[in-house]
């Protein structure tokens, strides 16, 4: 097989419920010059059987198995280091890539050589696949640089970047619940990153999401990332004020935070 232009990186841990849909959405892309590197992060369900089937079905699929669960960011780093593509795309094992995702992103990166990384908007779906909302992070690089200290400006499973970006800024495996956010904060200081104002994936929200299962730990890690960025001088000291809201959210019970968000969403819709 010739050297692929794109390496798609997917990590899965006990993901048998949604894994087939995720893989099929990659294999069915009109853009064909890619390799799909899937890391089985110590799964104990039928994930390995599913991966074995698809590996035999398509020679572009490379399966790596961790003997025990090492975490998604360790696994992503491992896959990226083994990748052969000029570009690397992140794909979560419970999401669905829309058919034009790779074509749109590669076309944009080729036409805009000064841009090194690109994300997109996303449709939010529930565990059954029903659409429940949209995610539309800012698209402009300068806006993203300003707002990133306040909020994560990337749906991470929409990310595609030149491989050297990932090599220079590997995921910090000591931040198991916010390494994706930390990656973006560090990366945008050197490389131009934008989000395409197009919906290119379906992002699945369900009870097994890290953001759902480990909400408190994720908030704590994100606060640590923000504070570290300010301490290093990436942002002025006055931006510490932006830590107050997530810190309060961390202190409050999760049920209260959810109720508050639902109330304000209802109020805005009136």
BAPALO-348860 format. One record per residue (C-alpha): residue in one letter; x, y, z; chain; residue number from 0. Coordinates in Angstrom, 3 decimals, padded with zeros to 6 digits, always signed. Layout:
BEGIN
<pt r="A" xx="X" yy="Y" zz="Z" c="A" k="NUM"/>
...
# end
This chain:
BEGIN
<pt r="X" xx="+000.000" yy="+000.000" zz="+000.000" c="A" k="0"/>
<pt r="X" xx="+001.302" yy="+003.471" zz="-000.867" c="A" k="1"/>
<pt r="X" xx="+002.068" yy="+005.935" zz="+001.894" c="A" k="2"/>
<pt r="X" xx="-001.225" yy="+007.420" zz="+003.130" c="A" k="3"/>
<pt r="X" xx="-001.795" yy="+011.158" zz="+003.051" c="A" k="4"/>
<pt r="X" xx="-003.918" yy="+010.938" zz="+006.206" c="A" k="5"/>
<pt r="X" xx="-003.683" yy="+008.916" zz="+009.410" c="A" k="6"/>
<pt r="X" xx="-006.939" yy="+008.579" zz="+011.339" c="A" k="7"/>
<pt r="X" xx="-006.388" yy="+007.829" zz="+015.024" c="A" k="8"/>
<pt r="X" xx="-009.087" yy="+006.158" zz="+017.116" c="A" k="9"/>
<pt r="X" xx="-008.870" yy="+004.872" zz="+020.696" c="A" k="10"/>
<pt r="X" xx="-011.468" yy="+002.491" zz="+022.060" c="A" k="11"/>
<pt r="X" xx="-012.043" yy="+001.026" zz="+025.511" c="A" k="12"/>
<pt r="X" xx="-015.024" yy="-001.337" zz="+025.918" c="A" k="13"/>
<pt r="X" xx="-016.729" yy="+000.430" zz="+023.041" c="A" k="14"/>
<pt r="X" xx="-018.599" yy="-002.428" zz="+021.378" c="A" k="15"/>
<pt r="X" xx="-021.927" yy="-000.527" zz="+021.383" c="A" k="16"/>
<pt r="X" xx="-020.887" yy="+002.276" zz="+019.017" c="A" k="17"/>
<pt r="X" xx="-017.606" yy="+001.083" zz="+017.511" c="A" k="18"/>
<pt r="X" xx="-019.043" yy="-000.351" zz="+014.282" c="A" k="19"/>
<pt r="X" xx="-020.793" yy="+002.922" zz="+013.434" c="A" k="20"/>
<pt r="X" xx="-017.617" yy="+004.905" zz="+014.075" c="A" k="21"/>
<pt r="X" xx="-015.456" yy="+002.630" zz="+011.912" c="A" k="22"/>
<pt r="X" xx="-017.994" yy="+002.470" zz="+009.097" c="A" k="23"/>
<pt r="X" xx="-018.240" yy="+006.256" zz="+009.032" c="A" k="24"/>
<pt r="X" xx="-014.478" yy="+006.397" zz="+008.400" c="A" k="25"/>
<pt r="X" xx="-014.366" yy="+003.594" zz="+005.827" c="A" k="26"/>
<pt r="X" xx="-017.288" yy="+005.105" zz="+003.889" c="A" k="27"/>
<pt r="X" xx="-015.542" yy="+008.454" zz="+003.355" c="A" k="28"/>
<pt r="X" xx="-015.175" yy="+009.399" zz="-000.342" c="A" k="29"/>
<pt r="X" xx="-011.573" yy="+010.325" zz="+000.483" c="A" k="30"/>
<pt r="X" xx="-009.716" yy="+006.996" zz="+000.397" c="A" k="31"/>
<pt r="X" xx="-005.998" yy="+007.709" zz="+000.866" c="A" k="32"/>
<pt r="X" xx="-005.813" yy="+007.114" zz="+004.622" c="A" k="33"/>
<pt r="X" xx="-004.796" yy="+004.603" zz="+007.238" c="A" k="34"/>
<pt r="X" xx="-007.002" yy="+003.989" zz="+010.262" c="A" k="35"/>
<pt r="X" xx="-005.004" yy="+003.268" zz="+013.413" c="A" k="36"/>
<pt r="X" xx="-007.203" yy="+001.907" zz="+016.186" c="A" k="37"/>
<pt r="X" xx="-005.827" yy="+001.379" zz="+019.689" c="A" k="38"/>
<pt r="X" xx="-007.701" yy="-001.159" zz="+021.786" c="A" k="39"/>
<pt r="X" xx="-006.964" yy="+000.227" zz="+025.245" c="A" k="40"/>
<pt r="X" xx="-007.282" yy="-003.014" zz="+027.200" c="A" k="41"/>
<pt r="X" xx="-010.955" yy="-003.694" zz="+026.417" c="A" k="42"/>
<pt r="X" xx="-012.701" yy="-006.610" zz="+028.126" c="A" k="43"/>
<pt r="X" xx="-015.899" yy="-006.687" zz="+026.025" c="A" k="44"/>
<pt r="X" xx="-016.316" yy="-007.706" zz="+022.357" c="A" k="45"/>
<pt r="X" xx="-014.235" yy="-004.797" zz="+021.064" c="A" k="46"/>
<pt r="X" xx="-011.333" yy="-007.053" zz="+020.019" c="A" k="47"/>
<pt r="X" xx="-013.655" yy="-009.284" zz="+017.952" c="A" k="48"/>
<pt r="X" xx="-015.096" yy="-006.277" zz="+016.146" c="A" k="49"/>
<pt r="X" xx="-011.609" yy="-004.925" zz="+015.423" c="A" k="50"/>
<pt r="X" xx="-010.438" yy="-008.316" zz="+014.168" c="A" k="51"/>
<pt r="X" xx="-013.347" yy="-008.415" zz="+011.702" c="A" k="52"/>
<pt r="X" xx="-012.657" yy="-004.951" zz="+010.307" c="A" k="53"/>
<pt r="X" xx="-008.902" yy="-005.499" zz="+010.134" c="A" k="54"/>
<pt r="X" xx="-009.507" yy="-008.482" zz="+007.844" c="A" k="55"/>
<pt r="X" xx="-012.076" yy="-006.516" zz="+005.849" c="A" k="56"/>
<pt r="X" xx="-009.893" yy="-003.468" zz="+005.099" c="A" k="57"/>
<pt r="X" xx="-006.102" yy="-003.416" zz="+004.768" c="A" k="58"/>
<pt r="X" xx="-005.980" yy="+000.264" zz="+005.704" c="A" k="59"/>
<pt r="X" xx="-006.864" yy="-000.636" zz="+009.290" c="A" k="60"/>
<pt r="X" xx="-004.032" yy="-001.092" zz="+011.804" c="A" k="61"/>
<pt r="X" xx="-004.952" yy="-002.422" zz="+015.241" c="A" k="62"/>
<pt r="X" xx="-002.764" yy="-001.864" zz="+018.292" c="A" k="63"/>
<pt r="X" xx="-003.656" yy="-003.471" zz="+021.612" c="A" k="64"/>
<pt r="X" xx="-002.605" yy="-002.273" zz="+025.041" c="A" k="65"/>
<pt r="X" xx="-002.231" yy="-005.167" zz="+027.468" c="A" k="66"/>
<pt r="X" xx="-004.014" yy="-003.097" zz="+030.086" c="A" k="67"/>
<pt r="X" xx="-005.993" yy="+000.131" zz="+030.124" c="A" k="68"/>
<pt r="X" xx="-003.482" yy="+002.980" zz="+029.745" c="A" k="69"/>
<pt r="X" xx="-005.810" yy="+005.871" zz="+028.969" c="A" k="70"/>
<pt r="X" xx="-006.888" yy="+007.574" zz="+025.764" c="A" k="71"/>
<pt r="X" xx="-004.096" yy="+010.157" zz="+025.671" c="A" k="72"/>
<pt r="X" xx="-001.300" yy="+007.629" zz="+026.142" c="A" k="73"/>
<pt r="X" xx="-002.933" yy="+005.593" zz="+023.392" c="A" k="74"/>
<pt r="X" xx="-003.296" yy="+008.560" zz="+021.036" c="A" k="75"/>
<pt r="X" xx="+000.359" yy="+009.463" zz="+021.479" c="A" k="76"/>
<pt r="X" xx="+001.312" yy="+005.868" zz="+020.729" c="A" k="77"/>
<pt r="X" xx="-000.786" yy="+005.770" zz="+017.552" c="A" k="78"/>
<pt r="X" xx="+000.420" yy="+009.163" zz="+016.328" c="A" k="79"/>
<pt r="X" xx="+004.057" yy="+008.146" zz="+016.757" c="A" k="80"/>
<pt r="X" xx="+003.394" yy="+005.115" zz="+014.533" c="A" k="81"/>
<pt r="X" xx="+001.384" yy="+007.026" zz="+011.928" c="A" k="82"/>
<pt r="X" xx="+002.657" yy="+007.518" zz="+008.374" c="A" k="83"/>
<pt r="X" xx="+000.349" yy="+010.258" zz="+007.096" c="A" k="84"/>
<pt r="X" xx="+001.234" yy="+013.906" zz="+006.494" c="A" k="85"/>
<pt r="X" xx="-001.967" yy="+014.765" zz="+008.343" c="A" k="86"/>
<pt r="X" xx="-003.480" yy="+013.203" zz="+011.458" c="A" k="87"/>
<pt r="X" xx="-007.210" yy="+013.208" zz="+012.219" c="A" k="88"/>
<pt r="X" xx="-008.676" yy="+012.408" zz="+015.624" c="A" k="89"/>
<pt r="X" xx="-011.794" yy="+010.254" zz="+015.657" c="A" k="90"/>
<pt r="X" xx="-013.614" yy="+009.084" zz="+018.799" c="A" k="91"/>
<pt r="X" xx="-014.948" yy="+005.536" zz="+018.856" c="A" k="92"/>
<pt r="X" xx="-018.504" yy="+006.607" zz="+019.697" c="A" k="93"/>
<pt r="X" xx="-018.841" yy="+009.450" zz="+017.170" c="A" k="94"/>
<pt r="X" xx="-019.849" yy="+009.426" zz="+013.508" c="A" k="95"/>
<pt r="X" xx="-017.866" yy="+011.205" zz="+010.797" c="A" k="96"/>
<pt r="X" xx="-020.072" yy="+012.747" zz="+008.127" c="A" k="97"/>
<pt r="X" xx="-019.158" yy="+011.696" zz="+004.567" c="A" k="98"/>
<pt r="X" xx="-017.381" yy="+014.905" zz="+003.569" c="A" k="99"/>
<pt r="X" xx="-015.277" yy="+015.345" zz="+006.708" c="A" k="100"/>
<pt r="X" xx="-011.834" yy="+014.365" zz="+005.377" c="A" k="101"/>
<pt r="X" xx="-012.302" yy="+015.948" zz="+001.945" c="A" k="102"/>
<pt r="X" xx="-013.383" yy="+019.273" zz="+003.470" c="A" k="103"/>
<pt r="X" xx="-010.562" yy="+019.443" zz="+006.008" c="A" k="104"/>
<pt r="X" xx="-007.736" yy="+018.318" zz="+003.726" c="A" k="105"/>
<pt r="X" xx="-008.918" yy="+020.667" zz="+000.990" c="A" k="106"/>
<pt r="X" xx="-008.898" yy="+023.562" zz="+003.465" c="A" k="107"/>
<pt r="X" xx="-005.429" yy="+022.752" zz="+004.805" c="A" k="108"/>
<pt r="X" xx="-004.020" yy="+022.496" zz="+001.277" c="A" k="109"/>
<pt r="X" xx="-005.579" yy="+025.779" zz="+000.212" c="A" k="110"/>
<pt r="X" xx="-004.517" yy="+027.599" zz="+003.387" c="A" k="111"/>
<pt r="X" xx="-000.894" yy="+026.639" zz="+003.945" c="A" k="112"/>
<pt r="X" xx="-000.514" yy="+029.014" zz="+006.899" c="A" k="113"/>
<pt r="X" xx="-003.126" yy="+026.967" zz="+008.822" c="A" k="114"/>
<pt r="X" xx="-001.697" yy="+023.923" zz="+010.613" c="A" k="115"/>
<pt r="X" xx="-004.793" yy="+022.529" zz="+012.343" c="A" k="116"/>
<pt r="X" xx="-008.509" yy="+022.576" zz="+011.717" c="A" k="117"/>
<pt r="X" xx="-011.650" yy="+021.519" zz="+013.558" c="A" k="118"/>
<pt r="X" xx="-015.324" yy="+021.941" zz="+012.739" c="A" k="119"/>
<pt r="X" xx="-018.821" yy="+022.292" zz="+014.114" c="A" k="120"/>
<pt r="X" xx="-020.752" yy="+019.198" zz="+015.173" c="A" k="121"/>
<pt r="X" xx="-024.225" yy="+017.805" zz="+015.634" c="A" k="122"/>
<pt r="X" xx="-024.822" yy="+016.421" zz="+019.120" c="A" k="123"/>
<pt r="X" xx="-026.582" yy="+013.064" zz="+019.273" c="A" k="124"/>
<pt r="X" xx="-027.717" yy="+010.961" zz="+022.216" c="A" k="125"/>
<pt r="X" xx="-027.070" yy="+007.300" zz="+022.943" c="A" k="126"/>
<pt r="X" xx="-029.764" yy="+006.305" zz="+020.426" c="A" k="127"/>
<pt r="X" xx="-028.423" yy="+008.551" zz="+017.669" c="A" k="128"/>
<pt r="X" xx="-031.149" yy="+011.209" zz="+017.871" c="A" k="129"/>
<pt r="X" xx="-030.009" yy="+014.799" zz="+017.296" c="A" k="130"/>
<pt r="X" xx="-030.231" yy="+016.856" zz="+020.504" c="A" k="131"/>
<pt r="X" xx="-028.239" yy="+019.987" zz="+019.655" c="A" k="132"/>
<pt r="X" xx="-025.305" yy="+021.656" zz="+017.929" c="A" k="133"/>
<pt r="X" xx="-021.760" yy="+022.520" zz="+018.933" c="A" k="134"/>
<pt r="X" xx="-020.509" yy="+025.635" zz="+017.160" c="A" k="135"/>
<pt r="X" xx="-017.148" yy="+026.768" zz="+018.595" c="A" k="136"/>
<pt r="X" xx="-015.581" yy="+029.999" zz="+017.253" c="A" k="137"/>
<pt r="X" xx="-014.027" yy="+029.789" zz="+013.794" c="A" k="138"/>
<pt r="X" xx="-011.555" yy="+032.707" zz="+013.758" c="A" k="139"/>
<pt r="X" xx="-007.986" yy="+032.051" zz="+014.946" c="A" k="140"/>
<pt r="X" xx="-007.599" yy="+035.345" zz="+016.835" c="A" k="141"/>
<pt r="X" xx="-010.943" yy="+034.846" zz="+018.570" c="A" k="142"/>
<pt r="X" xx="-009.963" yy="+031.298" zz="+019.537" c="A" k="143"/>
<pt r="X" xx="-006.644" yy="+032.512" zz="+021.007" c="A" k="144"/>
<pt r="X" xx="-008.495" yy="+035.052" zz="+023.161" c="A" k="145"/>
<pt r="X" xx="-011.302" yy="+032.759" zz="+024.279" c="A" k="146"/>
<pt r="X" xx="-009.356" yy="+029.554" zz="+024.887" c="A" k="147"/>
<pt r="X" xx="-008.478" yy="+030.609" zz="+028.457" c="A" k="148"/>
<pt r="X" xx="-012.205" yy="+030.836" zz="+029.171" c="A" k="149"/>
<pt r="X" xx="-013.475" yy="+027.731" zz="+027.401" c="A" k="150"/>
<pt r="X" xx="-012.354" yy="+024.875" zz="+025.197" c="A" k="151"/>
<pt r="X" xx="-012.837" yy="+026.077" zz="+021.603" c="A" k="152"/>
<pt r="X" xx="-012.597" yy="+022.667" zz="+019.943" c="A" k="153"/>
<pt r="X" xx="-014.762" yy="+019.583" zz="+019.559" c="A" k="154"/>
<pt r="X" xx="-011.718" yy="+017.353" zz="+019.777" c="A" k="155"/>
<pt r="X" xx="-013.011" yy="+014.523" zz="+017.611" c="A" k="156"/>
<pt r="X" xx="-013.213" yy="+017.004" zz="+014.708" c="A" k="157"/>
<pt r="X" xx="-009.489" yy="+017.807" zz="+014.879" c="A" k="158"/>
<pt r="X" xx="-007.173" yy="+017.345" zz="+011.905" c="A" k="159"/>
<pt r="X" xx="-003.629" yy="+018.718" zz="+011.893" c="A" k="160"/>
<pt r="X" xx="-000.256" yy="+018.373" zz="+010.262" c="A" k="161"/>
<pt r="X" xx="+001.567" yy="+015.501" zz="+011.928" c="A" k="162"/>
<pt r="X" xx="+004.399" yy="+017.734" zz="+013.150" c="A" k="163"/>
<pt r="X" xx="+001.901" yy="+019.637" zz="+015.322" c="A" k="164"/>
<pt r="X" xx="+001.116" yy="+016.481" zz="+017.303" c="A" k="165"/>
<pt r="X" xx="+004.779" yy="+015.489" zz="+017.485" c="A" k="166"/>
<pt r="X" xx="+005.797" yy="+018.898" zz="+018.862" c="A" k="167"/>
<pt r="X" xx="+002.859" yy="+019.057" zz="+021.266" c="A" k="168"/>
<pt r="X" xx="+002.091" yy="+015.507" zz="+022.440" c="A" k="169"/>
<pt r="X" xx="-000.809" yy="+014.952" zz="+024.811" c="A" k="170"/>
<pt r="X" xx="+000.192" yy="+015.297" zz="+028.469" c="A" k="171"/>
<pt r="X" xx="-000.590" yy="+011.884" zz="+029.917" c="A" k="172"/>
<pt r="X" xx="-000.499" yy="+013.357" zz="+033.440" c="A" k="173"/>
<pt r="X" xx="-003.728" yy="+015.230" zz="+032.636" c="A" k="174"/>
<pt r="X" xx="-006.084" yy="+012.294" zz="+031.995" c="A" k="175"/>
<pt r="X" xx="-009.246" yy="+014.431" zz="+031.983" c="A" k="176"/>
<pt r="X" xx="-008.051" yy="+017.587" zz="+030.211" c="A" k="177"/>
<pt r="X" xx="-005.060" yy="+016.722" zz="+028.014" c="A" k="178"/>
<pt r="X" xx="-007.041" yy="+017.673" zz="+024.900" c="A" k="179"/>
<pt r="X" xx="-007.698" yy="+021.153" zz="+026.334" c="A" k="180"/>
<pt r="X" xx="-004.062" yy="+021.503" zz="+027.407" c="A" k="181"/>
<pt r="X" xx="-002.933" yy="+020.466" zz="+023.912" c="A" k="182"/>
<pt r="X" xx="-005.019" yy="+023.221" zz="+022.328" c="A" k="183"/>
<pt r="X" xx="-003.849" yy="+025.940" zz="+024.717" c="A" k="184"/>
<pt r="X" xx="-000.197" yy="+025.105" zz="+024.017" c="A" k="185"/>
<pt r="X" xx="-000.640" yy="+024.525" zz="+020.288" c="A" k="186"/>
<pt r="X" xx="-002.454" yy="+027.761" zz="+019.381" c="A" k="187"/>
<pt r="X" xx="+000.435" yy="+029.832" zz="+020.717" c="A" k="188"/>
<pt r="X" xx="+002.566" yy="+028.666" zz="+017.775" c="A" k="189"/>
<pt r="X" xx="+000.288" yy="+027.246" zz="+015.095" c="A" k="190"/>
<pt r="X" xx="-002.752" yy="+028.710" zz="+013.355" c="A" k="191"/>
<pt r="X" xx="-005.883" yy="+026.747" zz="+014.237" c="A" k="192"/>
<pt r="X" xx="-009.410" yy="+027.398" zz="+012.959" c="A" k="193"/>
<pt r="X" xx="-012.788" yy="+025.700" zz="+013.044" c="A" k="194"/>
<pt r="X" xx="-014.672" yy="+025.282" zz="+009.782" c="A" k="195"/>
<pt r="X" xx="-018.235" yy="+026.644" zz="+010.054" c="A" k="196"/>
<pt r="X" xx="-019.527" yy="+023.316" zz="+008.789" c="A" k="197"/>
<pt r="X" xx="-020.950" yy="+020.312" zz="+010.623" c="A" k="198"/>
<pt r="X" xx="-018.590" yy="+017.426" zz="+009.875" c="A" k="199"/>
<pt r="X" xx="-019.293" yy="+014.950" zz="+012.670" c="A" k="200"/>
<pt r="X" xx="-022.034" yy="+013.687" zz="+014.924" c="A" k="201"/>
<pt r="X" xx="-020.752" yy="+013.970" zz="+018.480" c="A" k="202"/>
<pt r="X" xx="-022.359" yy="+011.480" zz="+020.845" c="A" k="203"/>
<pt r="X" xx="-023.344" yy="+012.415" zz="+024.397" c="A" k="204"/>
<pt r="X" xx="-024.109" yy="+009.497" zz="+026.708" c="A" k="205"/>
<pt r="X" xx="-023.550" yy="+008.305" zz="+030.258" c="A" k="206"/>
<pt r="X" xx="-020.167" yy="+006.782" zz="+029.453" c="A" k="207"/>
<pt r="X" xx="-018.608" yy="+010.047" zz="+028.216" c="A" k="208"/>
<pt r="X" xx="-015.657" yy="+011.213" zz="+030.305" c="A" k="209"/>
<pt r="X" xx="-017.360" yy="+014.614" zz="+030.563" c="A" k="210"/>
<pt r="X" xx="-020.372" yy="+012.850" zz="+032.097" c="A" k="211"/>
<pt r="X" xx="-018.746" yy="+010.180" zz="+034.281" c="A" k="212"/>
<pt r="X" xx="-015.858" yy="+012.256" zz="+035.584" c="A" k="213"/>
<pt r="X" xx="-017.274" yy="+015.793" zz="+035.466" c="A" k="214"/>
<pt r="X" xx="-015.653" yy="+016.933" zz="+038.721" c="A" k="215"/>
<pt r="X" xx="-012.252" yy="+015.542" zz="+037.829" c="A" k="216"/>
<pt r="X" xx="-012.460" yy="+017.100" zz="+034.371" c="A" k="217"/>
<pt r="X" xx="-013.295" yy="+020.507" zz="+035.840" c="A" k="218"/>
<pt r="X" xx="-010.389" yy="+020.228" zz="+038.284" c="A" k="219"/>
<pt r="X" xx="-007.954" yy="+019.282" zz="+035.513" c="A" k="220"/>
<pt r="X" xx="-009.194" yy="+022.116" zz="+033.273" c="A" k="221"/>
<pt r="X" xx="-008.710" yy="+024.607" zz="+036.111" c="A" k="222"/>
<pt r="X" xx="-005.166" yy="+023.327" zz="+036.545" c="A" k="223"/>
<pt r="X" xx="-004.508" yy="+023.777" zz="+032.813" c="A" k="224"/>
<pt r="X" xx="-005.854" yy="+027.339" zz="+032.838" c="A" k="225"/>
<pt r="X" xx="-003.889" yy="+028.329" zz="+035.941" c="A" k="226"/>
<pt r="X" xx="-000.701" yy="+026.832" zz="+034.491" c="A" k="227"/>
<pt r="X" xx="-001.146" yy="+028.802" zz="+031.248" c="A" k="228"/>
<pt r="X" xx="-001.533" yy="+032.069" zz="+033.173" c="A" k="229"/>
<pt r="X" xx="+001.383" yy="+031.242" zz="+035.479" c="A" k="230"/>
<pt r="X" xx="+003.627" yy="+030.623" zz="+032.456" c="A" k="231"/>
<pt r="X" xx="+002.726" yy="+034.051" zz="+031.102" c="A" k="232"/>
<pt r="X" xx="+000.616" yy="+032.860" zz="+028.183" c="A" k="233"/>
<pt r="X" xx="-002.146" yy="+035.162" zz="+029.422" c="A" k="234"/>
<pt r="X" xx="-002.100" yy="+038.264" zz="+031.682" c="A" k="235"/>
<pt r="X" xx="-002.810" yy="+037.909" zz="+035.412" c="A" k="236"/>
<pt r="X" xx="-006.179" yy="+039.634" zz="+035.137" c="A" k="237"/>
<pt r="X" xx="-007.486" yy="+036.624" zz="+033.183" c="A" k="238"/>
<pt r="X" xx="-007.543" yy="+034.742" zz="+036.510" c="A" k="239"/>
<pt r="X" xx="-011.059" yy="+036.156" zz="+036.737" c="A" k="240"/>
<pt r="X" xx="-012.107" yy="+033.627" zz="+034.099" c="A" k="241"/>
<pt r="X" xx="-011.298" yy="+030.818" zz="+036.537" c="A" k="242"/>
<pt r="X" xx="-014.026" yy="+031.936" zz="+038.951" c="A" k="243"/>
<pt r="X" xx="-016.967" yy="+030.454" zz="+037.041" c="A" k="244"/>
<pt r="X" xx="-015.460" yy="+026.964" zz="+036.471" c="A" k="245"/>
<pt r="X" xx="-014.175" yy="+026.978" zz="+040.076" c="A" k="246"/>
<pt r="X" xx="-017.689" yy="+027.698" zz="+041.348" c="A" k="247"/>
<pt r="X" xx="-019.048" yy="+024.989" zz="+039.062" c="A" k="248"/>
<pt r="X" xx="-016.479" yy="+022.598" zz="+040.536" c="A" k="249"/>
<pt r="X" xx="-017.616" yy="+023.415" zz="+044.090" c="A" k="250"/>
<pt r="X" xx="-021.346" yy="+023.113" zz="+043.402" c="A" k="251"/>
<pt r="X" xx="-023.186" yy="+019.756" zz="+043.271" c="A" k="252"/>
<pt r="X" xx="-023.509" yy="+018.433" zz="+039.724" c="A" k="253"/>
<pt r="X" xx="-027.310" yy="+018.252" zz="+039.938" c="A" k="254"/>
<pt r="X" xx="-027.483" yy="+021.967" zz="+040.764" c="A" k="255"/>
<pt r="X" xx="-025.208" yy="+022.879" zz="+037.836" c="A" k="256"/>
<pt r="X" xx="-027.360" yy="+020.859" zz="+035.434" c="A" k="257"/>
<pt r="X" xx="-030.534" yy="+022.478" zz="+036.754" c="A" k="258"/>
<pt r="X" xx="-028.986" yy="+025.938" zz="+036.413" c="A" k="259"/>
<pt r="X" xx="-027.997" yy="+025.300" zz="+032.775" c="A" k="260"/>
<pt r="X" xx="-031.447" yy="+023.932" zz="+031.932" c="A" k="261"/>
<pt r="X" xx="-033.089" yy="+026.965" zz="+033.556" c="A" k="262"/>
<pt r="X" xx="-030.985" yy="+029.492" zz="+031.624" c="A" k="263"/>
<pt r="X" xx="-031.475" yy="+027.588" zz="+028.361" c="A" k="264"/>
<pt r="X" xx="-035.230" yy="+027.682" zz="+028.936" c="A" k="265"/>
<pt r="X" xx="-035.092" yy="+031.390" zz="+029.809" c="A" k="266"/>
<pt r="X" xx="-033.141" yy="+032.211" zz="+026.629" c="A" k="267"/>
<pt r="X" xx="-035.677" yy="+030.320" zz="+024.500" c="A" k="268"/>
<pt r="X" xx="-038.609" yy="+032.443" zz="+025.754" c="A" k="269"/>
# end
